[in-house]
Amino acid sequence: MLRIIRNTSWKIRWMIGAVVILAILGLVWSLSPKSVKQDKATWLWDAGIIKNDPEDIVAFSRKEGVTTIFLQIQSEVREEDYRRFNALAHQAGIQVHALDGQPEWAYIEHQDKGVRILSWVEQYNAAAAPDEQFQGLQLDVEPYVLKRWEREEQQVVTEWSENMEIWSQEADRQELHFSAAVPFWLDNVPSPDGSRNFGYWIQERTDSVAVMSYRDDGEQMYELARQELEQADELGTSVWIGMELADTEEGEHLTFYGKSQSQVNEEALRAASLGTGHSSFAGLAVHHYEAWHHKMNVLDDKQGQSNDKPVKEHS
């Protein structure tokens, strides 16, 4: 009987120990970078470079975890160059979304500009092989950089919303993933019908938004995009948290341009870790490919060389 009790006691202790170990492993796994959604998107504005460097662009993007490229549509770039690039990206598991937009496209008299790019994408996709097609379209319309915004904000919002309705319906008809680049503060602007904020209104009519939550701190990036993430959780859409790598005159706190690669990686992981708590989190959207590539291959090399120089002692 005593032996049975001892054996039973040992088994209980073993089971409790196993449960504790599994719990600890589960906690470690939950905190591990592997559990963080680290997909990335990037904007590629100078589409002309896809003619000469398509393999390099795709290889770099794949290495950095890019799953979506927003590729500028430019009349001087040949359709055959878009087809070749899209096919290479498709083979690497990367989606390519057409990209276009100007601030004045928000005005009702420029509604046709958005319609034209949608028509171009439809005609292009109809003539392209499945792996050469664009899977989506992103419009980057920023009327708030124009002076009229200060004078007639609500009127501009009304016109912008009318245009977005048309563009959204056309994208739906083509079964394109439709997205928009938006500033983080758009949720402070009233919607045209006064029901919710304009950021929410846009999220209702898009499949995803890329929030320009540009800061040099991962937690701040997340906080600036949090309302959009919460709204997307509710709507069943998705959100990219924006990350700036380009040089800017608007303030060093808005970009990682002068930061080391280790700082960039650390803050990117922090933003992604916080974003992963939302079902709507799509990943980080890095602005932009050219700045990213330049930083990884030029700036950091120079900084490394500079850091290798002997430091003079001051007497």
C-alpha positions as a Markdown table, in Angstrom:
| # | Residue | x | y | z |
|---|---|---|---|---|
| 1 | Met | 0.0 | 0.0 | 0.0 |
| 2 | Leu | 2.8 | 2.4 | 0.9 |
| 3 | Arg | 4.5 | 1.6 | -2.4 |
| 4 | Ile | 1.3 | 2.4 | -4.3 |
| 5 | Ile | 0.9 | 5.7 | -2.5 |
| 6 | Arg | 4.6 | 6.6 | -3.2 |
| 7 | Asn | 4.2 | 5.7 | -6.9 |
| 8 | Thr | 1.0 | 7.7 | -7.1 |
| 9 | Ser | 2.6 | 10.7 | -5.4 |
| 10 | Trp | 5.5 | 10.5 | -7.8 |
| 11 | Lys | 3.2 | 10.4 | -10.8 |
| 12 | Ile | 1.3 | 13.4 | -9.5 |
| 13 | Arg | 4.5 | 15.4 | -9.0 |
| 14 | Trp | 5.6 | 14.4 | -12.4 |
| 15 | Met | 2.3 | 15.5 | -14.0 |
| 16 | Ile | 2.4 | 18.8 | -12.1 |
| 17 | Gly | 6.0 | 19.4 | -13.2 |
| 18 | Ala | 5.1 | 18.6 | -16.8 |
| 19 | Val | 2.2 | 21.0 | -16.7 |
| 20 | Val | 4.4 | 23.8 | -15.3 |
| 21 | Ile | 7.1 | 23.1 | -18.0 |
| 22 | Leu | 4.5 | 23.2 | -20.7 |
| 23 | Ala | 3.0 | 26.4 | -19.3 |
| 24 | Ile | 6.5 | 28.0 | -19.3 |
| 25 | Leu | 7.2 | 26.9 | -22.8 |
| 26 | Gly | 3.8 | 28.3 | -23.9 |
| 27 | Leu | 4.7 | 31.6 | -22.4 |
| 28 | Val | 8.1 | 31.7 | -24.0 |
| 29 | Trp | 6.5 | 30.7 | -27.3 |
| 30 | Ser | 3.9 | 33.5 | -27.0 |
| 31 | Leu | 6.7 | 36.0 | -26.4 |
| 32 | Ser | 8.9 | 34.6 | -29.2 |
| 33 | Pro | 9.4 | 36.7 | -32.4 |
| 34 | Lys | 8.1 | 33.6 | -34.2 |
| 35 | Ser | 4.6 | 34.3 | -32.9 |
| 36 | Val | 4.7 | 37.9 | -34.1 |
| 37 | Lys | 3.2 | 38.7 | -37.5 |
| 38 | Gln | 6.1 | 40.1 | -39.4 |
| 39 | Asp | 4.7 | 40.4 | -42.9 |
| 40 | Lys | 5.7 | 43.6 | -44.6 |
| 41 | Ala | 4.5 | 45.8 | -47.5 |
| 42 | Thr | 6.5 | 48.5 | -49.3 |
| 43 | Trp | 5.8 | 51.3 | -51.7 |
| 44 | Leu | 7.8 | 51.3 | -54.9 |
| 45 | Trp | 7.4 | 54.8 | -56.4 |
| 46 | Asp | 10.0 | 54.8 | -59.2 |
| 47 | Ala | 8.6 | 52.0 | -61.3 |
| 48 | Gly | 11.2 | 52.6 | -63.9 |
| 49 | Ile | 13.7 | 50.5 | -61.9 |
| 50 | Ile | 11.8 | 47.3 | -62.5 |
| 51 | Lys | 13.0 | 47.2 | -66.1 |
| 52 | Asn | 16.7 | 46.7 | -65.2 |
| 53 | Asp | 16.6 | 45.3 | -61.6 |
| 54 | Pro | 13.5 | 43.1 | -61.3 |
| 55 | Glu | 15.3 | 40.1 | -59.8 |
| 56 | Asp | 17.2 | 42.2 | -57.3 |
| 57 | Ile | 14.0 | 44.0 | -56.2 |
| 58 | Val | 12.2 | 40.7 | -55.7 |
| 59 | Ala | 15.1 | 39.1 | -53.9 |
| 60 | Phe | 15.6 | 42.0 | -51.5 |
| 61 | Ser | 11.8 | 42.1 | -50.8 |
| 62 | Arg | 11.6 | 38.4 | -50.2 |
| 63 | Lys | 14.6 | 38.5 | -47.9 |
| 64 | Glu | 13.0 | 41.3 | -45.8 |
| 65 | Gly | 9.7 | 39.6 | -45.5 |
| 66 | Val | 7.7 | 41.6 | -47.9 |
| 67 | Thr | 4.4 | 40.0 | -48.9 |
| 68 | Thr | 2.9 | 43.0 | -50.8 |
| 69 | Ile | 4.4 | 45.6 | -53.1 |
| 70 | Phe | 2.5 | 48.8 | -53.9 |
| 71 | Leu | 3.9 | 49.5 | -57.4 |
| 72 | Gln | 3.5 | 52.9 | -59.0 |
| 73 | Ile | 1.8 | 52.9 | -62.4 |
| 74 | Gln | 3.7 | 55.2 | -64.8 |
| 75 | Ser | 2.9 | 55.7 | -68.5 |
| 76 | Glu | 6.6 | 55.6 | -69.4 |
| 77 | Val | 6.9 | 52.0 | -68.0 |
| 78 | Arg | 6.1 | 49.3 | -70.6 |
| 79 | Glu | 3.4 | 46.8 | -69.8 |
| 80 | Glu | 5.8 | 44.0 | -70.6 |
| 81 | Asp | 8.1 | 45.3 | -67.8 |
| 82 | Tyr | 5.1 | 45.2 | -65.4 |
| 83 | Arg | 4.3 | 41.7 | -66.6 |
| 84 | Arg | 7.8 | 40.4 | -66.1 |
| 85 | Phe | 8.1 | 42.0 | -62.6 |
| 86 | Asn | 4.7 | 40.8 | -61.4 |
| 87 | Ala | 5.5 | 37.2 | -62.6 |
| 88 | Leu | 8.8 | 37.2 | -60.7 |
| 89 | Ala | 7.1 | 38.6 | -57.5 |
| 90 | His | 4.3 | 36.0 | -57.9 |
| 91 | Gln | 6.9 | 33.2 | -58.0 |
| 92 | Ala | 8.4 | 34.6 | -54.8 |
| 93 | Gly | 5.0 | 34.6 | -53.0 |
| 94 | Ile | 4.7 | 38.4 | -53.2 |
| 95 | Gln | 1.5 | 40.2 | -54.3 |
| 96 | Val | 1.8 | 43.3 | -56.4 |
| 97 | His | -0.9 | 46.0 | -56.1 |
| 98 | Ala | -1.1 | 48.9 | -58.6 |
| 99 | Leu | -0.4 | 52.3 | -57.0 |
| 100 | Asp | -1.4 | 55.8 | -58.0 |
| 101 | Gly | -2.9 | 59.0 | -56.7 |
| 102 | Gln | -2.5 | 62.7 | -56.4 |
| 103 | Pro | -3.8 | 65.2 | -53.8 |
| 104 | Glu | -6.2 | 66.8 | -56.3 |
| 105 | Trp | -7.8 | 63.5 | -57.1 |
| 106 | Ala | -10.0 | 64.2 | -54.0 |
| 107 | Tyr | -11.8 | 66.9 | -56.0 |
| 108 | Ile | -15.0 | 66.0 | -57.8 |
| 109 | Glu | -13.6 | 67.3 | -61.1 |
| 110 | His | -10.8 | 64.8 | -60.9 |
| 111 | Gln | -12.9 | 61.7 | -60.2 |
| 112 | Asp | -12.1 | 60.5 | -63.6 |
| 113 | Lys | -8.4 | 60.2 | -62.7 |
| 114 | Gly | -9.2 | 57.3 | -60.3 |
| 115 | Val | -11.6 | 55.8 | -62.8 |
| 116 | Arg | -8.9 | 55.9 | -65.5 |
| 117 | Ile | -6.3 | 54.0 | -63.4 |
| 118 | Leu | -9.0 | 51.4 | -62.5 |
| 119 | Ser | -9.7 | 51.0 | -66.3 |
| 120 | Trp | -6.1 | 50.7 | -67.0 |
| 121 | Val | -5.7 | 47.9 | -64.5 |
| 122 | Glu | -8.7 | 46.1 | -65.8 |
| 123 | Gln | -7.4 | 46.2 | -69.4 |
| 124 | Tyr | -3.9 | 45.2 | -68.3 |
| 125 | Asn | -5.1 | 42.3 | -66.2 |
| 126 | Ala | -7.4 | 41.1 | -69.1 |
| 127 | Ala | -4.3 | 40.9 | -71.4 |
| 128 | Ala | -1.9 | 39.4 | -68.8 |
| 129 | Ala | -1.4 | 35.9 | -67.7 |
| 130 | Pro | -2.7 | 35.1 | -64.2 |
| 131 | Asp | 0.8 | 35.3 | -62.5 |
| 132 | Glu | 1.4 | 38.7 | -64.3 |
| 133 | Gln | -1.7 | 40.4 | -63.0 |
| 134 | Phe | -2.1 | 43.0 | -60.3 |
| 135 | Gln | -4.0 | 41.6 | -57.3 |
| 136 | Gly | -5.1 | 44.9 | -56.0 |
| 137 | Leu | -5.0 | 48.7 | -56.3 |
| 138 | Gln | -4.0 | 51.3 | -53.7 |
| 139 | Leu | -4.9 | 54.9 | -54.1 |
| 140 | Asp | -2.8 | 57.5 | -52.3 |
| 141 | Val | -4.9 | 60.7 | -52.3 |
| 142 | Glu | -3.7 | 63.4 | -49.8 |
| 143 | Pro | -5.7 | 66.6 | -50.3 |
| 144 | Tyr | -4.8 | 67.9 | -46.9 |
| 145 | Val | -1.4 | 69.0 | -48.3 |
| 146 | Leu | -3.2 | 71.5 | -50.5 |
| 147 | Lys | -4.2 | 75.0 | -49.3 |
| 148 | Arg | -7.9 | 74.4 | -50.1 |
| 149 | Trp | -8.0 | 71.9 | -47.2 |
| 150 | Glu | -7.5 | 74.7 | -44.7 |
| 151 | Arg | -10.4 | 76.7 | -46.2 |
| 152 | Glu | -12.9 | 74.1 | -47.1 |
| 153 | Glu | -12.1 | 70.9 | -45.2 |
| 154 | Gln | -15.6 | 69.6 | -45.0 |
| 155 | Gln | -16.3 | 70.3 | -48.7 |
| 156 | Val | -13.2 | 68.5 | -49.7 |
| 157 | Val | -14.2 | 65.5 | -47.6 |
| 158 | Thr | -17.6 | 65.5 | -49.2 |
| 159 | Glu | -16.1 | 65.5 | -52.7 |
| 160 | Trp | -13.4 | 63.0 | -51.7 |
| 161 | Ser | -16.1 | 60.6 | -50.3 |
| 162 | Glu | -18.1 | 60.8 | -53.5 |
| 163 | Asn | -15.0 | 59.8 | -55.5 |
| 164 | Met | -14.2 | 57.0 | -53.1 |
| 165 | Glu | -17.7 | 55.6 | -53.5 |
| 166 | Ile | -17.2 | 55.3 | -57.3 |
| 167 | Trp | -13.7 | 54.0 | -57.1 |
| 168 | Ser | -14.6 | 51.4 | -54.4 |
| 169 | Gln | -17.6 | 50.1 | -56.5 |
| 170 | Glu | -15.4 | 49.8 | -59.6 |
| 171 | Ala | -12.7 | 47.9 | -57.6 |
| 172 | Asp | -15.4 | 45.6 | -56.2 |
| 173 | Arg | -16.6 | 44.9 | -59.7 |
| 174 | Gln | -13.1 | 44.0 | -60.9 |
| 175 | Glu | -12.6 | 41.9 | -57.7 |
| 176 | Leu | -9.5 | 43.9 | -56.8 |
| 177 | His | -8.2 | 44.2 | -53.3 |
| 178 | Phe | -8.8 | 47.9 | -52.8 |
| 179 | Ser | -6.8 | 49.9 | -50.3 |
| 180 | Ala | -5.9 | 53.5 | -49.4 |
| 181 | Ala | -3.0 | 55.2 | -47.7 |
| 182 | Val | -4.4 | 57.4 | -44.9 |
| 183 | Pro | -3.0 | 59.7 | -42.2 |
| 184 | Phe | -3.4 | 58.5 | -38.6 |
| 185 | Trp | -5.4 | 61.6 | -37.7 |
| 186 | Leu | -8.2 | 61.0 | -40.2 |
| 187 | Asp | -10.2 | 59.5 | -37.4 |
| 188 | Asn | -10.5 | 63.0 | -36.0 |
| 189 | Val | -12.3 | 64.2 | -39.1 |
| 190 | Pro | -16.1 | 63.9 | -39.3 |
| 191 | Ser | -17.5 | 61.6 | -42.0 |
| 192 | Pro | -19.6 | 63.2 | -44.7 |
| 193 | Asp | -22.9 | 61.8 | -43.2 |
| 194 | Gly | -21.8 | 62.6 | -39.7 |
| 195 | Ser | -22.3 | 59.1 | -38.5 |
| 196 | Arg | -18.6 | 58.2 | -37.7 |
| 197 | Asn | -15.2 | 59.6 | -38.4 |
| 198 | Phe | -13.9 | 59.8 | -41.9 |
| 199 | Gly | -11.2 | 57.2 | -41.3 |
| 200 | Tyr | -13.9 | 54.7 | -40.3 |
| 201 | Trp | -15.9 | 55.7 | -43.4 |
| 202 | Ile | -13.0 | 54.9 | -45.7 |
| 203 | Gln | -12.3 | 51.6 | -43.9 |
| 204 | Glu | -15.9 | 50.6 | -44.6 |
| 205 | Arg | -15.2 | 51.0 | -48.4 |
| 206 | Thr | -11.7 | 49.5 | -48.6 |
| 207 | Asp | -10.3 | 46.1 | -48.0 |
| 208 | Ser | -7.3 | 47.5 | -46.1 |
| 209 | Val | -5.6 | 50.8 | -45.2 |
| 210 | Ala | -2.0 | 51.7 | -44.8 |
| 211 | Val | -1.8 | 54.1 | -41.9 |
| 212 | Met | 1.0 | 56.7 | -42.2 |
| 213 | Ser | 1.8 | 56.4 | -38.5 |
| 214 | Tyr | 5.4 | 57.6 | -39.0 |
| 215 | Arg | 7.5 | 57.8 | -35.8 |
| 216 | Asp | 10.9 | 56.6 | -34.8 |
| 217 | Asp | 9.4 | 54.5 | -32.0 |
| 218 | Gly | 7.6 | 51.2 | -32.4 |
| 219 | Glu | 5.1 | 51.8 | -29.6 |
| 220 | Gln | 4.2 | 55.3 | -30.9 |
| 221 | Met | 3.7 | 53.8 | -34.4 |
| 222 | Tyr | 1.3 | 51.3 | -33.0 |
| 223 | Glu | -0.5 | 53.9 | -30.8 |
| 224 | Leu | -1.1 | 56.2 | -33.8 |
| 225 | Ala | -2.6 | 53.3 | -35.8 |
| 226 | Arg | -4.5 | 51.7 | -32.9 |
| 227 | Gln | -7.9 | 53.3 | -33.6 |
| 228 | Glu | -7.7 | 52.1 | -37.2 |
| 229 | Leu | -6.8 | 48.6 | -36.0 |
| 230 | Glu | -9.7 | 48.5 | -33.6 |
| 231 | Gln | -12.1 | 49.8 | -36.3 |
| 232 | Ala | -10.8 | 47.2 | -38.7 |
| 233 | Asp | -11.2 | 44.5 | -36.0 |
| 234 | Glu | -14.9 | 45.5 | -36.0 |
| 235 | Leu | -15.2 | 45.7 | -39.8 |
| 236 | Gly | -13.3 | 42.6 | -40.7 |
| 237 | Thr | -10.8 | 44.5 | -42.8 |
| 238 | Ser | -7.0 | 44.9 | -42.4 |
| 239 | Val | -4.5 | 47.6 | -41.5 |
| 240 | Trp | -0.8 | 48.1 | -42.3 |
| 241 | Ile | 1.2 | 50.1 | -39.8 |
| 242 | Gly | 3.3 | 52.6 | -41.7 |
| 243 | Met | 7.1 | 52.9 | -41.1 |
| 244 | Glu | 9.2 | 55.7 | -42.6 |
| 245 | Leu | 12.8 | 55.1 | -43.7 |
| 246 | Ala | 13.3 | 58.0 | -46.0 |
| 247 | Asp | 14.9 | 61.3 | -45.2 |
| 248 | Thr | 12.4 | 64.0 | -44.4 |
| 249 | Glu | 12.5 | 67.7 | -43.5 |
| 250 | Glu | 9.4 | 67.3 | -41.3 |
| 251 | Gly | 11.4 | 66.1 | -38.3 |
| 252 | Glu | 13.8 | 63.4 | -37.3 |
| 253 | His | 11.2 | 61.8 | -35.0 |
| 254 | Leu | 9.2 | 60.8 | -38.0 |
| 255 | Thr | 11.8 | 58.6 | -39.6 |
| 256 | Phe | 14.3 | 55.9 | -39.0 |
| 257 | Tyr | 16.6 | 57.4 | -41.7 |
| 258 | Gly | 19.4 | 58.3 | -39.3 |
| 259 | Lys | 18.9 | 55.3 | -37.0 |
| 260 | Ser | 21.1 | 52.1 | -36.9 |
| 261 | Gln | 19.7 | 48.9 | -38.4 |
| 262 | Ser | 19.6 | 47.3 | -35.0 |
| 263 | Gln | 17.3 | 50.2 | -33.8 |
| 264 | Val | 15.1 | 49.8 | -36.9 |
| 265 | Asn | 14.8 | 46.1 | -36.3 |
| 266 | Glu | 14.0 | 46.5 | -32.6 |
| 267 | Glu | 11.3 | 49.1 | -33.1 |
| 268 | Ala | 9.8 | 47.3 | -36.0 |
| 269 | Leu | 9.5 | 44.2 | -33.9 |
| 270 | Arg | 8.0 | 46.2 | -31.1 |
| 271 | Ala | 5.3 | 47.7 | -33.4 |
| 272 | Ala | 4.6 | 44.3 | -34.9 |
| 273 | Ser | 4.3 | 42.7 | -31.5 |
| 274 | Leu | 1.7 | 45.2 | -30.4 |
| 275 | Gly | -0.1 | 45.0 | -33.8 |
| 276 | Thr | -0.3 | 41.2 | -33.7 |
| 277 | Gly | -2.8 | 41.6 | -30.9 |
| 278 | His | -5.3 | 42.6 | -33.5 |
| 279 | Ser | -7.0 | 40.3 | -35.9 |
| 280 | Ser | -6.9 | 43.1 | -38.5 |
| 281 | Phe | -3.1 | 43.6 | -38.4 |
| 282 | Ala | -1.6 | 43.0 | -41.8 |
| 283 | Gly | 2.0 | 43.9 | -41.0 |
| 284 | Leu | 4.3 | 46.9 | -41.4 |
| 285 | Ala | 4.2 | 49.0 | -44.5 |
| 286 | Val | 7.7 | 50.4 | -45.1 |
| 287 | His | 8.0 | 53.8 | -46.9 |
| 288 | His | 9.6 | 53.3 | -49.3 |
| 289 | Tyr | 11.5 | 50.6 | -51.2 |
| 290 | Glu | 14.2 | 52.9 | -52.6 |
| 291 | Ala | 14.9 | 54.4 | -49.1 |
| 292 | Trp | 14.9 | 50.9 | -47.6 |
| 293 | His | 17.3 | 49.5 | -50.1 |
| 294 | His | 19.5 | 52.5 | -49.9 |
| 295 | Lys | 19.7 | 52.3 | -46.1 |
| 296 | Met | 20.4 | 48.6 | -46.0 |
| 297 | Asn | 23.1 | 48.7 | -48.7 |
| 298 | Val | 24.6 | 52.2 | -48.5 |
| 299 | Leu | 23.8 | 54.2 | -45.4 |
| 300 | Asp | 24.5 | 51.4 | -42.9 |
| 301 | Asp | 27.8 | 50.5 | -44.6 |
| 302 | Lys | 28.9 | 54.1 | -44.3 |
| 303 | Gln | 27.8 | 54.2 | -40.6 |
| 304 | Gly | 29.7 | 51.0 | -40.0 |
| 305 | Gln | 32.9 | 52.4 | -41.6 |
| 306 | Ser | 32.5 | 55.5 | -39.5 |
| 307 | Asn | 32.1 | 53.5 | -36.4 |
| 308 | Asp | 35.3 | 51.5 | -37.2 |
| 309 | Lys | 37.4 | 54.7 | -37.1 |
| 310 | Pro | 39.6 | 55.1 | -34.1 |
| 311 | Val | 38.2 | 57.6 | -31.6 |
| 312 | Lys | 40.5 | 60.4 | -30.6 |
| 313 | Glu | 41.1 | 60.9 | -26.9 |
| 314 | His | 40.5 | 64.5 | -25.7 |
| 315 | Ser | 43.3 | 65.8 | -23.5 |
